[in-house]
């Protein structure tokens, strides 16, 4: 059990750190996977219309905006067939390592070899790391109809890279693209490999270009019963 002194020490540590929001704002006409329902924000009550309070009705896909994928998103059976409300919250927070692959370009495939080469010039991936992949793609995040560049030709994680990250025993992965896979991937090797090994996937992250290479990451999902994923408020804690 944590003592009061330990709790205060943890609190003091976080108070000394800067919080960077890694989440895209939820609003109508934001980019979405074409086959997914679009985000809706409908006025329900308004004091301007005589109601006592202001409220809106939300309608969205589980994979709207900045979100995480549950293991059940692609895994149909077995130990890893867990819905979003069944995954321990510990999976969604921890020390992160941001890796810059912004030079990869449209439709670029991240491979094991590229990751190993990056590690030679930076800190290596450690067990329990949350790996955040910066492709420089969030700059294309624009509302419809100017969203075309964001929702096509994005780079992604190839099979060898996904298998290597599993070997390194990472806790979670996050990307600034709409999908962890390479654009037009037909077999979805990244989703199958990572989710099968109980590694949650965060997609549509923002501001990965302004955070330090290391820090602390949190992105907690809503406890949607039987959910395949959930929107999150993703944040990074970095040294000031």
Phi and psi restraints in degrees (value plus and minus 20) as a CYANA .aco file:
   2 UNK   PHI     -90.0   -50.0
   2 UNK   PSI     115.1   155.1
   3 UNK   PHI    -100.2   -60.2
   3 UNK   PSI     144.2   184.2
   4 UNK   PHI     -79.6   -39.6
   4 UNK   PSI     -56.5   -16.5
   5 UNK   PHI     -84.2   -44.2
   5 UNK   PSI     -61.1   -21.1
   6 UNK   PHI     -85.0   -45.0
   6 UNK   PSI     -61.6   -21.6
   7 UNK   PHI     -83.9   -43.9
   7 UNK   PSI     -62.6   -22.6
   8 UNK   PHI     -85.5   -45.5
   8 UNK   PSI     -54.9   -14.9
   9 UNK   PHI     -85.1   -45.1
   9 UNK   PSI     -62.2   -22.2
  10 UNK   PHI     -84.0   -44.0
  10 UNK   PSI     -63.3   -23.3
  11 UNK   PHI     -81.6   -41.6
  11 UNK   PSI     -63.5   -23.5
  12 UNK   PHI     -82.6   -42.6
  12 UNK   PSI     -59.0   -19.0
  13 UNK   PHI     -82.4   -42.4
  13 UNK   PSI     -67.8   -27.8
  14 UNK   PHI     -87.0   -47.0
  14 UNK   PSI     -54.4   -14.4
  15 UNK   PHI     -85.2   -45.2
  15 UNK   PSI     -44.6    -4.6
  16 UNK   PHI    -105.6   -65.6
  16 UNK   PSI     -25.7    14.3
  17 UNK   PHI    -122.3   -82.3
  17 UNK   PSI     133.9   173.9
  18 UNK   PHI    -110.7   -70.7
  18 UNK   PSI     117.3   157.3
  19 UNK   PHI    -118.1   -78.1
  19 UNK   PSI     104.3   144.3
  20 UNK   PHI    -132.1   -92.1
  20 UNK   PSI     104.9   144.9
  21 UNK   PHI     -97.1   -57.1
  21 UNK   PSI     104.4   144.4
  22 UNK   PHI    -127.6   -87.6
  22 UNK   PSI       2.0    42.0
  23 UNK   PHI    -132.1   -92.1
  23 UNK   PSI     115.9   155.9
  24 UNK   PHI     -97.0   -57.0
  24 UNK   PSI     123.0   163.0
  25 UNK   PHI     -87.0   -47.0
  25 UNK   PSI     114.7   154.7
  26 UNK   PHI    -102.9   -62.9
  26 UNK   PSI      99.0   139.0
  27 UNK   PHI    -176.0  -136.0
  27 UNK   PSI     142.1   182.1
  28 UNK   PHI     -84.4   -44.4
  28 UNK   PSI     125.1   165.1
  29 UNK   PHI      56.3    96.3
  29 UNK   PSI      -4.1    35.9
  30 UNK   PHI     -92.2   -52.2
  30 UNK   PSI     140.0   180.0
  31 UNK   PHI     -78.4   -38.4
  31 UNK   PSI     125.5   165.5
  32 UNK   PHI    -170.1  -130.1
  32 UNK   PSI     131.2   171.2
  33 UNK   PHI     -78.1   -38.1
  33 UNK   PSI     109.9   149.9
  34 UNK   PHI     -71.3   -31.3
  34 UNK   PSI     -54.3   -14.3
  35 UNK   PHI    -105.4   -65.4
  35 UNK   PSI     -23.0    17.0
  36 UNK   PHI    -113.5   -73.5
  36 UNK   PSI     134.3   174.3
  37 UNK   PHI     -87.6   -47.6
  37 UNK   PSI     133.6   173.6
  38 UNK   PHI    -111.4   -71.4
  38 UNK   PSI     137.8   177.8
  39 UNK   PHI     -92.1   -52.1
  39 UNK   PSI     115.1   155.1
  40 UNK   PHI    -149.7  -109.7
  40 UNK   PSI     121.5   161.5
  41 UNK   PHI    -155.5  -115.5
  41 UNK   PSI      74.9   114.9
  42 UNK   PHI    -126.8   -86.8
  42 UNK   PSI     108.1   148.1
  43 UNK   PHI     -80.4   -40.4
  43 UNK   PSI     110.3   150.3
  44 UNK   PHI    -134.5   -94.5
  44 UNK   PSI     -70.5   -30.5
  45 UNK   PHI    -151.2  -111.2
  45 UNK   PSI     128.0   168.0
  46 UNK   PHI    -170.6  -130.6
  46 UNK   PSI     113.6   153.6
  47 UNK   PHI     -86.2   -46.2
  47 UNK   PSI     -44.1    -4.1
  48 UNK   PHI     -89.0   -49.0
  48 UNK   PSI     -40.2    -0.2
  49 UNK   PHI    -123.7   -83.7
  49 UNK   PSI     -10.0    30.0
  50 UNK   PHI      81.1   121.1
  50 UNK   PSI     -22.0    18.0
  51 UNK   PHI    -101.3   -61.3
  51 UNK   PSI     144.2   184.2
  52 UNK   PHI    -101.5   -61.5
  52 UNK   PSI     -35.2     4.8
  53 UNK   PHI    -172.8  -132.8
  53 UNK   PSI     148.2   188.2
  54 UNK   PHI    -123.3   -83.3
  54 UNK   PSI     104.3   144.3
  55 UNK   PHI    -162.4  -122.4
  55 UNK   PSI     134.0   174.0
  56 UNK   PHI    -146.4  -106.4
  56 UNK   PSI     135.4   175.4
  57 UNK   PHI    -119.0   -79.0
  57 UNK   PSI     110.4   150.4
  58 UNK   PHI    -122.8   -82.8
  58 UNK   PSI     118.8   158.8
  59 UNK   PHI    -154.6  -114.6
  59 UNK   PSI     109.2   149.2
  60 UNK   PHI    -182.4  -142.4
  60 UNK   PSI     138.6   178.6
  61 UNK   PHI     -96.7   -56.7
  61 UNK   PSI     133.8   173.8
  62 UNK   PHI     -81.1   -41.1
  62 UNK   PSI     -42.6    -2.6
  63 UNK   PHI    -126.4   -86.4
  63 UNK   PSI      17.3    57.3
  64 UNK   PHI    -106.1   -66.1
  64 UNK   PSI     118.7   158.7
  65 UNK   PHI      37.9    77.9
  65 UNK   PSI    -168.1  -128.1
  66 UNK   PHI     -91.7   -51.7
  66 UNK   PSI      98.8   138.8
  67 UNK   PHI    -169.5  -129.5
  67 UNK   PSI     150.8   190.8
  68 UNK   PHI    -140.9  -100.9
  68 UNK   PSI     129.1   169.1
  69 UNK   PHI    -115.4   -75.4
  69 UNK   PSI     111.3   151.3
  70 UNK   PHI     -97.7   -57.7
  70 UNK   PSI     141.2   181.2
  71 UNK   PHI     -80.7   -40.7
  71 UNK   PSI     -54.2   -14.2
  72 UNK   PHI     -88.4   -48.4
  72 UNK   PSI     -28.5    11.5
  73 UNK   PHI     -79.8   -39.8
  73 UNK   PSI     -53.9   -13.9
  74 UNK   PHI    -149.6  -109.6
  74 UNK   PSI     -36.5     3.5
  75 UNK   PHI    -117.8   -77.8
  75 UNK   PSI      96.2   136.2
  76 UNK   PHI    -106.6   -66.6
  76 UNK   PSI     -43.5    -3.5
  77 UNK   PHI    -174.0  -134.0
  77 UNK   PSI     150.4   190.4
  78 UNK   PHI      71.1   111.1
  78 UNK   PSI    -194.3  -154.3
  79 UNK   PHI     -80.1   -40.1
  79 UNK   PSI     -51.7   -11.7
  80 UNK   PHI    -107.5   -67.5
  80 UNK   PSI     -16.7    23.3
  81 UNK   PHI    -101.1   -61.1
  81 UNK   PSI      48.9    88.9
  82 UNK   PHI    -130.5   -90.5
  82 UNK   PSI     115.7   155.7
  83 UNK   PHI    -102.3   -62.3
  83 UNK   PSI     147.6   187.6
  84 UNK   PHI     -81.2   -41.2
  84 UNK   PSI     -52.8   -12.8
  85 UNK   PHI     -97.6   -57.6
  85 UNK   PSI     -29.1    10.9
  86 UNK   PHI    -119.5   -79.5
  86 UNK   PSI     -31.5     8.5
  87 UNK   PHI    -101.3   -61.3
  87 UNK   PSI     108.9   148.9
  88 UNK   PHI     -77.6   -37.6
  88 UNK   PSI     119.6   159.6
  89 UNK   PHI     -82.8   -42.8
  89 UNK   PSI     -43.2    -3.2
  90 UNK   PHI     -79.5   -39.5
  90 UNK   PSI     -42.6    -2.6
  91 UNK   PHI     -89.2   -49.2
  91 UNK   PSI     -37.9     2.1
  92 UNK   PHI    -128.3   -88.3
  92 UNK   PSI      -3.8    36.2
  93 UNK   PHI    -170.7  -130.7
  93 UNK   PSI     131.0   171.0
  94 UNK   PHI     135.5   175.5
  94 UNK   PSI    -199.6  -159.6
  95 UNK   PHI     -86.4   -46.4
  95 UNK   PSI     118.7   158.7
  96 UNK   PHI    -133.8   -93.8
  96 UNK   PSI     138.6   178.6
  97 UNK   PHI    -147.9  -107.9
  97 UNK   PSI      95.5   135.5
  98 UNK   PHI    -112.1   -72.1
  98 UNK   PSI     106.1   146.1
  99 UNK   PHI    -133.5   -93.5
  99 UNK   PSI     108.3   148.3
 100 UNK   PHI    -113.8   -73.8
 100 UNK   PSI      90.5   130.5
 101 UNK   PHI    -143.7  -103.7
 101 UNK   PSI      16.4    56.4
 102 UNK   PHI     -87.3   -47.3
 102 UNK   PSI     -35.2     4.8
 103 UNK   PHI    -102.4   -62.4
 103 UNK   PSI     -23.9    16.1
 104 UNK   PHI     -85.6   -45.6
 104 UNK   PSI     -62.4   -22.4
 105 UNK   PHI      64.2   104.2
 105 UNK   PSI     154.2   194.2
 106 UNK   PHI     -75.8   -35.8
 106 UNK   PSI     115.9   155.9
 107 UNK   PHI      40.5    80.5
 107 UNK   PSI      -5.1    34.9
 108 UNK   PHI     -90.7   -50.7
 108 UNK   PSI     122.9   162.9
 109 UNK   PHI    -125.6   -85.6
 109 UNK   PSI     102.6   142.6
 110 UNK   PHI     -99.1   -59.1
 110 UNK   PSI     104.6   144.6
 111 UNK   PHI    -134.2   -94.2
 111 UNK   PSI     148.1   188.1
 112 UNK   PHI     -78.1   -38.1
 112 UNK   PSI     -63.1   -23.1
 113 UNK   PHI     -80.1   -40.1
 113 UNK   PSI     -59.7   -19.7
 114 UNK   PHI     -86.7   -46.7
 114 UNK   PSI     -58.4   -18.4
 115 UNK   PHI     -87.3   -47.3
 115 UNK   PSI     -65.5   -25.5
 116 UNK   PHI     -80.8   -40.8
 116 UNK   PSI     -60.7   -20.7
 117 UNK   PHI     -84.1   -44.1
 117 UNK   PSI     -59.9   -19.9
 118 UNK   PHI     -83.4   -43.4
 118 UNK   PSI     -61.5   -21.5
 119 UNK   PHI     -83.2   -43.2
 119 UNK   PSI     -50.0   -10.0
 120 UNK   PHI     -83.0   -43.0
 120 UNK   PSI     -49.9    -9.9
 121 UNK   PHI    -124.1   -84.1
 121 UNK   PSI     -18.8    21.2
 122 UNK   PHI    -161.5  -121.5
 122 UNK   PSI    -188.2  -148.2
 123 UNK   PHI     -94.9   -54.9
 123 UNK   PSI     118.5   158.5
 124 UNK   PHI     -92.1   -52.1
 124 UNK   PSI     138.1   178.1
 125 UNK   PHI     -89.5   -49.5
 125 UNK   PSI     113.7   153.7
 126 UNK   PHI    -132.1   -92.1
 126 UNK   PSI     134.2   174.2
 127 UNK   PHI     -77.2   -37.2
 127 UNK   PSI     112.9   152.9
 128 UNK   PHI      69.8   109.8
 128 UNK   PSI     -22.5    17.5
 129 UNK   PHI     -87.7   -47.7
 129 UNK   PSI     127.4   167.4
 130 UNK   PHI    -118.3   -78.3
 130 UNK   PSI      94.5   134.5
 131 UNK   PHI    -112.4   -72.4
 131 UNK   PSI     100.5   140.5
 132 UNK   PHI    -128.2   -88.2
 132 UNK   PSI     100.1   140.1
 133 UNK   PHI    -120.4   -80.4
 133 UNK   PSI      95.1   135.1
 134 UNK   PHI    -117.1   -77.1
 134 UNK   PSI      93.1   133.1
 135 UNK   PHI    -123.7   -83.7
 135 UNK   PSI     -26.4    13.6
 136 UNK   PHI      55.7    95.7
 136 UNK   PSI       2.5    42.5
 137 UNK   PHI    -107.8   -67.8
 137 UNK   PSI     -41.2    -1.2
 138 UNK   PHI     -86.6   -46.6
 138 UNK   PSI     -36.7     3.3
 139 UNK   PHI     -86.7   -46.7
 139 UNK   PSI     -36.2     3.8
 140 UNK   PHI    -111.3   -71.3
 140 UNK   PSI     -20.9    19.1
 141 UNK   PHI     -87.8   -47.8
 141 UNK   PSI      87.2   127.2
 142 UNK   PHI    -162.0  -122.0
 142 UNK   PSI     135.9   175.9
 143 UNK   PHI     -95.0   -55.0
 143 UNK   PSI     133.3   173.3
 144 UNK   PHI     -78.3   -38.3
 144 UNK   PSI     121.5   161.5
 145 UNK   PHI    -113.5   -73.5
 145 UNK   PSI      -7.9    32.1
 146 UNK   PHI    -109.5   -69.5
 146 UNK   PSI       0.4    40.4
 147 UNK   PHI    -114.5   -74.5
 147 UNK   PSI     -19.5    20.5
 148 UNK   PHI     -77.8   -37.8
 148 UNK   PSI     -60.7   -20.7
 149 UNK   PHI     -87.7   -47.7
 149 UNK   PSI     -50.3   -10.3
 150 UNK   PHI     -93.7   -53.7
 150 UNK   PSI     -56.6   -16.6
 151 UNK   PHI    -116.6   -76.6
 151 UNK   PSI      -0.9    39.1
 152 UNK   PHI    -168.1  -128.1
 152 UNK   PSI     135.1   175.1
 153 UNK   PHI      45.2    85.2
 153 UNK   PSI      -4.3    35.7
 154 UNK   PHI     -90.3   -50.3
 154 UNK   PSI     134.2   174.2
 155 UNK   PHI     -99.8   -59.8
 155 UNK   PSI     147.1   187.1
 156 UNK   PHI    -185.0  -145.0
 156 UNK   PSI    -199.3  -159.3
 157 UNK   PHI    -105.3   -65.3
 157 UNK   PSI     102.7   142.7
 158 UNK   PHI    -104.6   -64.6
 158 UNK   PSI     153.4   193.4
 159 UNK   PHI     -79.7   -39.7
 159 UNK   PSI     -66.2   -26.2
 160 UNK   PHI     -83.8   -43.8
 160 UNK   PSI     -56.3   -16.3
 161 UNK   PHI     -88.0   -48.0
 161 UNK   PSI     -63.5   -23.5
 162 UNK   PHI     -81.9   -41.9
 162 UNK   PSI     -63.8   -23.8
 163 UNK   PHI     -85.2   -45.2
 163 UNK   PSI     -56.7   -16.7
 164 UNK   PHI     -86.7   -46.7
 164 UNK   PSI     -60.9   -20.9
 165 UNK   PHI     -85.3   -45.3
 165 UNK   PSI     -54.5   -14.5
 166 UNK   PHI     -84.0   -44.0
 166 UNK   PSI     -64.5   -24.5
 167 UNK   PHI     -80.0   -40.0
 167 UNK   PSI     -55.5   -15.5
 168 UNK   PHI     -97.8   -57.8
 168 UNK   PSI     -26.1    13.9
 169 UNK   PHI      39.9    79.9
 169 UNK   PSI      27.6    67.6
 170 UNK   PHI     -90.1   -50.1
 170 UNK   PSI     139.5   179.5
 171 UNK   PHI    -108.0   -68.0
 171 UNK   PSI     -57.5   -17.5
 172 UNK   PHI    -179.6  -139.6
 172 UNK   PSI     140.4   180.4
 173 UNK   PHI    -151.4  -111.4
 173 UNK   PSI     126.0   166.0
 174 UNK   PHI    -157.2  -117.2
 174 UNK   PSI     125.2   165.2
 175 UNK   PHI    -155.5  -115.5
 175 UNK   PSI     138.3   178.3
 176 UNK   PHI    -118.9   -78.9
 176 UNK   PSI      -0.3    39.7
 177 UNK   PHI    -129.0   -89.0
 177 UNK   PSI     149.4   189.4
 178 UNK   PHI     -96.2   -56.2
 178 UNK   PSI     -32.5     7.5
 179 UNK   PHI    -172.2  -132.2
 179 UNK   PSI     118.4   158.4
 180 UNK   PHI     -89.4   -49.4
 180 UNK   PSI     -43.9    -3.9
 181 UNK   PHI     -95.7   -55.7
 181 UNK   PSI     142.1   182.1
 182 UNK   PHI     -88.6   -48.6
 182 UNK   PSI     124.1   164.1
 183 UNK   PHI     -70.6   -30.6
 183 UNK   PSI     114.5   154.5
 184 UNK   PHI      47.0    87.0
 184 UNK   PSI       0.8    40.8
 185 UNK   PHI     -82.0   -42.0
 185 UNK   PSI     113.9   153.9
 186 UNK   PHI    -117.8   -77.8
 186 UNK   PSI     -46.4    -6.4
 187 UNK   PHI    -124.0   -84.0
 187 UNK   PSI     -30.3     9.7
 188 UNK   PHI      32.4    72.4
 188 UNK   PSI      32.9    72.9
 189 UNK   PHI     -84.6   -44.6
 189 UNK   PSI     -53.8   -13.8
 190 UNK   PHI     -87.2   -47.2
 190 UNK   PSI     -67.8   -27.8
 191 UNK   PHI     -78.9   -38.9
 191 UNK   PSI     -70.1   -30.1
 192 UNK   PHI     -83.4   -43.4
 192 UNK   PSI     -65.2   -25.2
 193 UNK   PHI     -87.4   -47.4
 193 UNK   PSI     -67.9   -27.9
 194 UNK   PHI     -91.6   -51.6
 194 UNK   PSI     -68.1   -28.1
 195 UNK   PHI     -88.8   -48.8
 195 UNK   PSI     -53.8   -13.8
 196 UNK   PHI     -80.8   -40.8
 196 UNK   PSI     -51.5   -11.5
 197 UNK   PHI    -118.3   -78.3
 197 UNK   PSI       2.3    42.3
 198 UNK   PHI      37.9    77.9
 198 UNK   PSI      25.2    65.2
 199 UNK   PHI    -131.4   -91.4
 199 UNK   PSI      87.1   127.1
 200 UNK   PHI     -83.5   -43.5
 200 UNK   PSI     133.0   173.0
 201 UNK   PHI    -138.7   -98.7
 201 UNK   PSI     103.8   143.8
 202 UNK   PHI    -123.4   -83.4
 202 UNK   PSI     111.0   151.0
 203 UNK   PHI    -143.9  -103.9
 203 UNK   PSI     140.3   180.3
 204 UNK   PHI      42.9    82.9
 204 UNK   PSI      19.3    59.3
 205 UNK   PHI     -92.8   -52.8
 205 UNK   PSI     137.2   177.2
 206 UNK   PHI    -148.0  -108.0
 206 UNK   PSI     138.8   178.8
 207 UNK   PHI      43.7    83.7
 207 UNK   PSI       3.2    43.2
 208 UNK   PHI     -87.2   -47.2
 208 UNK   PSI     -35.5     4.5
 209 UNK   PHI     -98.5   -58.5
 209 UNK   PSI     -35.0     5.0
 210 UNK   PHI    -131.1   -91.1
 210 UNK   PSI     -14.2    25.8
 211 UNK   PHI    -121.8   -81.8
 211 UNK   PSI     140.3   180.3
 212 UNK   PHI     -88.2   -48.2
 212 UNK   PSI     147.0   187.0
 213 UNK   PHI     -87.0   -47.0
 213 UNK   PSI     -48.7    -8.7
 214 UNK   PHI    -152.2  -112.2
 214 UNK   PSI     134.8   174.8
 215 UNK   PHI     153.6   193.6
 215 UNK   PSI    -173.8  -133.8
 216 UNK   PHI    -145.2  -105.2
 216 UNK   PSI     116.4   156.4
 217 UNK   PHI    -140.0  -100.0
 217 UNK   PSI     121.3   161.3
 218 UNK   PHI    -159.1  -119.1
 218 UNK   PSI     118.5   158.5
 219 UNK   PHI    -177.1  -137.1
 219 UNK   PSI      66.6   106.6
 220 UNK   PHI    -109.6   -69.6
 220 UNK   PSI     112.4   152.4
 221 UNK   PHI    -104.6   -64.6
 221 UNK   PSI     143.5   183.5
 222 UNK   PHI     -95.3   -55.3
 222 UNK   PSI     125.2   165.2
 223 UNK   PHI    -101.1   -61.1
 223 UNK   PSI      49.3    89.3
 224 UNK   PHI     -99.5   -59.5
 224 UNK   PSI      95.2   135.2
 225 UNK   PHI     -82.5   -42.5
 225 UNK   PSI     104.8   144.8
 226 UNK   PHI      51.3    91.3
 226 UNK   PSI      -2.9    37.1
 227 UNK   PHI     -97.1   -57.1
 227 UNK   PSI     123.2   163.2
 228 UNK   PHI    -108.7   -68.7
 228 UNK   PSI     -25.5    14.5
 229 UNK   PHI     155.8   195.8
 229 UNK   PSI    -197.2  -157.2
 230 UNK   PHI    -183.5  -143.5
 230 UNK   PSI     122.4   162.4
 231 UNK   PHI     -80.2   -40.2
 231 UNK   PSI     129.3   169.3
 232 UNK   PHI    -155.7  -115.7
 232 UNK   PSI     141.8   181.8
 233 UNK   PHI    -124.8   -84.8
 233 UNK   PSI      78.1   118.1
 234 UNK   PHI    -107.9   -67.9
 234 UNK   PSI     113.9   153.9
 235 UNK   PHI    -158.5  -118.5
 235 UNK   PSI     134.5   174.5
 236 UNK   PHI    -139.8   -99.8
 236 UNK   PSI     115.5   155.5
 237 UNK   PHI    -121.2   -81.2
 237 UNK   PSI     100.2   140.2
 238 UNK   PHI    -148.6  -108.6
 238 UNK   PSI     140.2   180.2
 239 UNK   PHI     -86.7   -46.7
 239 UNK   PSI     118.7   158.7
